[in-house]
Amino acid sequence: MNYSLHTWFVFLALAGAAVADEVQLKNGSKLEGTVLEDGNKVMVDVGSGTVTLDRSEVKSIRRPDDQIQEYDRRVQALKPDDPNGYYQTYLWARQLPGMKTRAESLLKKALEADPNFEPAHRAMGKVNFKGAWLSQDEYKAALGLVRYQGEWVSAEAAERLKRIDQELMLAAGKRAAEDQRQRDQLTLERERIAQRQRFIDMVATGGLPTDISSALGYPVPWGMRYWGPAQPVVPQPNAD
């Protein structure tokens, strides 16, 4: 993964490793990390990514560690058509701290020398399938497996998992709908209780309106109306 030079200047304070190279740029900036050189390109692995520079931007490269100098000496002594030489140097370099990127680059060099060099393929985690060297993902796909939610499974298992997940989603939706219905019912019941309480309070205080429905908030059957508190019956004289 390559990033622009300016993006990585923000991360210079976080760069560096157990074994760090120092790249001094012509604009005065500095990068620290693991340096790989390929023709007119200089690649600096700063830990969280790789910065690719044109050699014309580079003023100097400083490799202070003795083992890096030894690495360079060994690589320079290799012949371009010697895959085993690159592989043996890889075995040596991978045991050294901070040399992971350099060591892995030797596997690529070995395969450039001989595309069928088995030890390099296996060191890269590849599998020989019907005469072709495949990555782990390519190998699983060749076996007929499919990726479902980050896992490699058979096509049949993927379909079953998909149906199960769909059923789980439907069940969750039904539960949500049922929960909403229950909430609506409880809210309605709560409001009715509150309205009844308001009605009782109005009766107690004598403030009950003529229209009972307006007080309760919902229609009252039989056209019930409230005519006010009962008046005491005035005794009538006997008509003798």
C-alpha distance (Angstrom), angle and dihedral (degrees) to the residues before:
residue distance angle dihedral
M1 . . .
N2 3.78 . .
Y3 3.77 126.8 .
S4 3.77 133.1 -173.5
L5 3.78 116.4 -90.3
H6 3.78 93.8 -119.0
T7 3.82 92.2 55.0
W8 3.78 92.0 59.1
F9 3.80 96.4 49.6
V10 3.81 86.0 77.6
F11 3.80 89.9 61.7
L12 3.78 99.8 46.7
A13 3.79 92.3 105.7
L14 3.82 89.0 57.4
A15 3.77 96.3 44.1
G16 3.76 126.5 99.4
A17 3.77 135.6 79.0
A18 3.75 141.4 -152.3
V19 3.81 86.7 -73.8
A20 3.80 112.2 27.0
D21 3.78 133.0 -177.7
E22 3.77 119.9 -152.6
V23 3.79 120.7 -136.8
Q24 3.80 115.7 -165.7
L25 3.80 113.1 -159.5
K26 3.78 126.7 -150.2
N27 3.81 90.8 -119.7
G28 3.81 89.8 62.1
S29 3.82 97.3 -102.5
K30 3.79 124.1 124.7
L31 3.79 133.8 -148.2
E32 3.80 127.3 -164.3
G33 3.77 126.0 -160.9
T34 3.79 141.0 77.2
V35 3.80 112.8 -32.7
L36 3.79 124.4 -149.4
E37 3.79 119.9 -178.4
D38 3.79 122.7 -153.3
G39 3.78 116.2 172.2
N40 3.79 108.9 -62.7
K41 3.81 92.0 -11.9
V42 3.78 126.2 92.3
M43 3.80 115.2 -163.9
V44 3.79 119.7 -163.6
D45 3.81 117.7 -164.9
V46 3.82 103.1 -155.0
G47 3.80 94.5 179.7
S48 3.80 100.5 -101.3
G49 3.78 95.0 53.2
T50 3.78 145.5 -29.2
V51 3.80 127.8 -82.7
T52 3.80 113.6 -154.6
L53 3.80 116.2 -155.6
D54 3.75 134.5 -177.6
R55 3.77 110.5 -118.6
S56 3.81 89.2 -123.4
E57 3.82 87.7 68.1
V58 3.80 93.2 54.7
K59 3.79 121.7 89.7
S60 3.80 97.6 -179.5
I61 3.81 144.3 -18.0
R62 3.78 119.3 -143.6
R63 3.79 121.4 -163.5
P64 3.80 106.5 -177.0
D65 3.78 98.2 176.1
D66 3.78 120.6 94.6
Q67 3.79 93.7 -144.8
I68 3.80 90.9 57.0
Q69 3.76 89.3 53.1
E70 3.78 88.5 49.9
Y71 3.81 89.5 49.5
D72 3.80 91.0 52.4
R73 3.80 91.0 47.3
R74 3.81 92.2 52.4
V75 3.80 94.4 45.9
Q76 3.78 93.3 48.0
A77 3.80 89.4 52.3
L78 3.83 91.7 57.0
K79 3.77 122.4 98.1
P80 3.84 115.3 -125.1
D81 3.83 90.6 -123.4
D82 3.82 95.4 51.3
P83 3.83 107.2 99.6
N84 3.80 93.4 168.1
G85 3.79 90.8 52.2
Y86 3.81 90.6 55.2
Y87 3.80 89.9 45.7
Q88 3.81 94.3 51.0
T89 3.80 90.1 48.3
Y90 3.81 87.9 50.2
L91 3.82 90.1 54.7
W92 3.80 89.4 52.4
A93 3.81 96.4 44.3
R94 3.81 97.1 46.4
Q95 3.82 90.4 64.8
L96 3.81 92.5 58.9
P97 3.82 121.2 89.0
G98 3.78 114.9 -108.3
M99 3.82 93.6 12.7
K100 3.81 100.1 100.5
T101 3.81 96.2 108.7
R102 3.78 93.4 45.9
A103 3.79 92.3 46.9
E104 3.81 93.4 51.4
S105 3.80 90.9 49.5
L106 3.81 87.6 62.2
L107 3.80 90.9 60.9
K108 3.79 89.1 57.8
K109 3.80 89.4 49.2
A110 3.80 90.0 51.2
L111 3.81 90.8 53.0
E112 3.79 91.3 47.3
A113 3.79 86.7 56.8
D114 3.82 92.8 45.4
P115 3.85 118.9 6.6
N116 3.81 89.9 -162.4
F117 3.82 97.3 50.5
E118 3.80 99.7 136.0
P119 3.84 101.6 -160.3
A120 3.82 91.5 57.1
H121 3.81 92.5 48.7
R122 3.79 92.1 49.9
A123 3.81 91.8 45.8
M124 3.82 86.8 56.3
G125 3.81 90.1 53.3
K126 3.78 95.9 -107.4
V127 3.79 126.5 148.3
N128 3.80 127.7 -144.0
F129 3.79 107.7 -126.8
K130 3.79 118.9 176.6
G131 3.77 91.3 -25.7
A132 3.80 96.7 -46.9
W133 3.80 126.8 103.7
L134 3.80 108.7 -129.2
S135 3.77 134.0 -176.2
Q136 3.80 116.1 -117.5
D137 3.82 91.7 -98.3
E138 3.80 92.3 46.8
Y139 3.80 90.3 48.8
K140 3.81 93.3 51.4
A141 3.79 90.9 48.1
A142 3.81 89.8 50.2
L143 3.81 88.5 54.6
G144 3.80 88.8 58.3
L145 3.78 96.5 -103.7
V146 3.78 120.7 140.8
R147 3.77 131.1 -153.7
Y148 3.79 114.8 -113.8
Q149 3.79 118.4 178.4
G150 3.80 91.8 -22.9
E151 3.82 96.4 -46.4
W152 3.79 129.6 102.8
V153 3.81 110.3 -127.7
S154 3.79 137.7 153.3
A155 3.80 117.5 -82.4
E156 3.83 89.2 -112.6
A157 3.79 92.2 51.7
A158 3.81 90.4 47.4
E159 3.82 90.7 54.9
R160 3.79 91.8 48.2
L161 3.79 91.9 48.2
K162 3.79 90.0 48.0
R163 3.84 91.7 52.5
I164 3.79 91.2 47.3
D165 3.79 91.6 50.4
Q166 3.81 90.8 48.4
E167 3.81 90.9 50.4
L168 3.78 90.3 48.8
M169 3.81 89.8 51.8
L170 3.80 91.6 49.1
A171 3.80 91.2 48.1
A172 3.78 90.4 49.6
G173 3.81 89.6 50.0
K174 3.80 91.6 50.1
R175 3.78 91.0 48.6
A176 3.79 89.8 50.2
A177 3.83 91.5 50.0
E178 3.81 91.6 47.4
D179 3.79 91.0 47.5
Q180 3.81 89.4 51.7
R181 3.81 91.4 50.6
Q182 3.78 90.3 50.7
R183 3.80 90.7 49.0
D184 3.81 90.5 50.2
Q185 3.81 91.6 49.6
L186 3.78 92.7 47.9
T187 3.79 91.5 47.5
L188 3.81 90.8 50.9
E189 3.80 92.2 47.7
R190 3.78 91.2 48.5
E191 3.80 91.2 51.8
R192 3.80 91.7 49.4
I193 3.79 90.8 51.6
A194 3.80 90.0 49.8
Q195 3.81 91.1 49.0
R196 3.81 91.9 50.1
Q197 3.77 88.9 50.7
R198 3.80 90.5 51.4
F199 3.81 89.1 50.7
I200 3.81 91.4 51.3
D201 3.81 90.5 48.3
M202 3.78 91.5 51.1
V203 3.81 91.2 49.4
A204 3.79 89.8 50.6
T205 3.80 92.8 49.6
G206 3.78 96.5 40.6
G207 3.79 92.5 -118.6
L208 3.79 97.8 117.3
P209 3.83 112.0 137.9
T210 3.75 122.7 -129.9
D211 3.80 91.6 -112.6
I212 3.82 106.4 64.9
S213 3.81 91.9 -171.2
S214 3.81 91.6 64.2
A215 3.77 89.8 52.5
L216 3.79 95.2 49.0
G217 3.78 95.4 40.7
Y218 3.80 94.5 -129.6
P219 3.83 134.9 67.7
V220 3.75 118.2 -78.8
P221 3.81 115.1 -146.2
W222 3.76 126.8 -120.2
G223 3.78 93.0 31.1
M224 3.76 91.6 -84.6
R225 3.76 113.5 -168.7
Y226 3.76 131.1 -178.7
W227 3.76 115.1 -128.1
G228 3.74 97.8 -172.7
P229 3.78 130.8 -95.1
A230 3.73 117.3 -32.3
Q231 3.78 113.3 -93.3
P232 3.79 119.3 -133.4
V233 3.75 113.6 -103.4
V234 3.80 110.8 -110.9
P235 3.78 110.0 -136.7
Q236 3.77 111.0 -117.2
P237 3.76 120.9 -139.4
N238 3.75 114.4 -107.8
A239 3.69 110.8 -102.0
D240 3.72 98.2 -134.9
